[in-house]
Amino acid sequence: MYNPSLRQEPRYEPATVIPLKQESSLLDWLEANGRIIPREVQEKVNDIEDDVEISELMDVDDHDFVDDDHSDDQDE
């Protein structure tokens, strides 16, 4: 079987280093091969509305919450 990409190297000898192609970068290669997909324009979400909802949730006092650390102290 002939495969020019494969070659045999001695087991206990350091492998030869494959030379880098300095002519293009990875980004250039991706653009040349049509592998980069442009991002779709997204509408800006109003974060202030989300903050109001979160602050409303944070204002609620939950009296049903039992702190496990303090309940262990009472058992002793």
Distance bins in CASP14 RR format, pairs under 12 A and 6 or more apart:
PFRMAT RR
TARGET T0000
AUTHOR 0000-0000-0000
RMODE 2
METHOD distances of the structure
MODEL  1
5 18 0 0 0 0 0 1 0 0 0 0 0
7 15 0 0 0 0 0 1 0 0 0 0 0
7 16 0 0 0 0 1 0 0 0 0 0 0
7 18 0 0 0 0 0 1 0 0 0 0 0
8 15 0 0 0 0 0 1 0 0 0 0 0
8 16 0 0 0 0 0 1 0 0 0 0 0
9 15 1 0 1 0 0 0 0 0 0 0 0
9 16 1 0 0 1 0 0 0 0 0 0 0
9 17 0 0 0 0 0 1 0 0 0 0 0
9 18 0 0 0 0 0 1 0 0 0 0 0
10 16 0 0 0 0 0 1 0 0 0 0 0
20 26 0 0 0 0 0 1 0 0 0 0 0
21 28 0 0 0 0 0 1 0 0 0 0 0
21 29 0 0 0 0 1 0 0 0 0 0 0
22 28 0 0 0 0 0 1 0 0 0 0 0
23 29 0 0 0 0 1 0 0 0 0 0 0
23 32 0 0 0 0 0 1 0 0 0 0 0
24 30 0 0 0 0 1 0 0 0 0 0 0
24 31 0 0 0 0 1 0 0 0 0 0 0
24 32 1 0 0 1 0 0 0 0 0 0 0
24 33 0 0 0 0 0 1 0 0 0 0 0
25 31 0 0 0 0 1 0 0 0 0 0 0
25 32 0 0 0 0 0 1 0 0 0 0 0
26 32 0 0 0 0 0 1 0 0 0 0 0
26 33 0 0 0 0 0 1 0 0 0 0 0
26 35 0 0 0 0 1 0 0 0 0 0 0
26 36 0 0 0 0 0 1 0 0 0 0 0
27 33 0 0 0 0 0 1 0 0 0 0 0
27 34 0 0 0 0 0 1 0 0 0 0 0
27 35 0 0 0 0 1 0 0 0 0 0 0
27 36 1 0 0 1 0 0 0 0 0 0 0
28 34 0 0 0 0 0 1 0 0 0 0 0
28 35 0 0 0 0 0 1 0 0 0 0 0
28 36 0 0 0 0 0 1 0 0 0 0 0
29 35 1 0 0 1 0 0 0 0 0 0 0
29 36 0 0 0 0 0 1 0 0 0 0 0
30 36 1 0 1 0 0 0 0 0 0 0 0
30 37 0 0 0 0 1 0 0 0 0 0 0
31 37 0 0 0 0 0 1 0 0 0 0 0
31 38 0 0 0 0 0 1 0 0 0 0 0
45 51 0 0 0 0 0 1 0 0 0 0 0
46 52 0 0 0 0 0 1 0 0 0 0 0
46 53 0 0 0 0 0 1 0 0 0 0 0
47 53 0 0 0 0 0 1 0 0 0 0 0
47 54 0 0 0 0 0 1 0 0 0 0 0
48 54 0 0 0 0 0 1 0 0 0 0 0
48 55 0 0 0 0 0 1 0 0 0 0 0
49 55 0 0 0 0 0 1 0 0 0 0 0
49 56 0 0 0 0 0 1 0 0 0 0 0
50 56 0 0 0 0 0 1 0 0 0 0 0
50 57 0 0 0 0 0 1 0 0 0 0 0
51 57 0 0 0 0 0 1 0 0 0 0 0
51 58 0 0 0 0 0 1 0 0 0 0 0
52 58 0 0 0 0 0 1 0 0 0 0 0
52 59 0 0 0 0 0 1 0 0 0 0 0
53 59 0 0 0 0 0 1 0 0 0 0 0
53 60 0 0 0 0 0 1 0 0 0 0 0
54 60 0 0 0 0 0 1 0 0 0 0 0
65 71 0 0 0 0 0 1 0 0 0 0 0
66 72 0 0 0 0 0 1 0 0 0 0 0
66 74 0 0 0 0 0 1 0 0 0 0 0
67 73 0 0 0 0 1 0 0 0 0 0 0
67 74 0 0 0 0 0 1 0 0 0 0 0
68 74 0 0 0 0 0 1 0 0 0 0 0
68 75 0 0 0 0 0 1 0 0 0 0 0
69 75 0 0 0 0 0 1 0 0 0 0 0
70 76 0 0 0 0 0 1 0 0 0 0 0
END
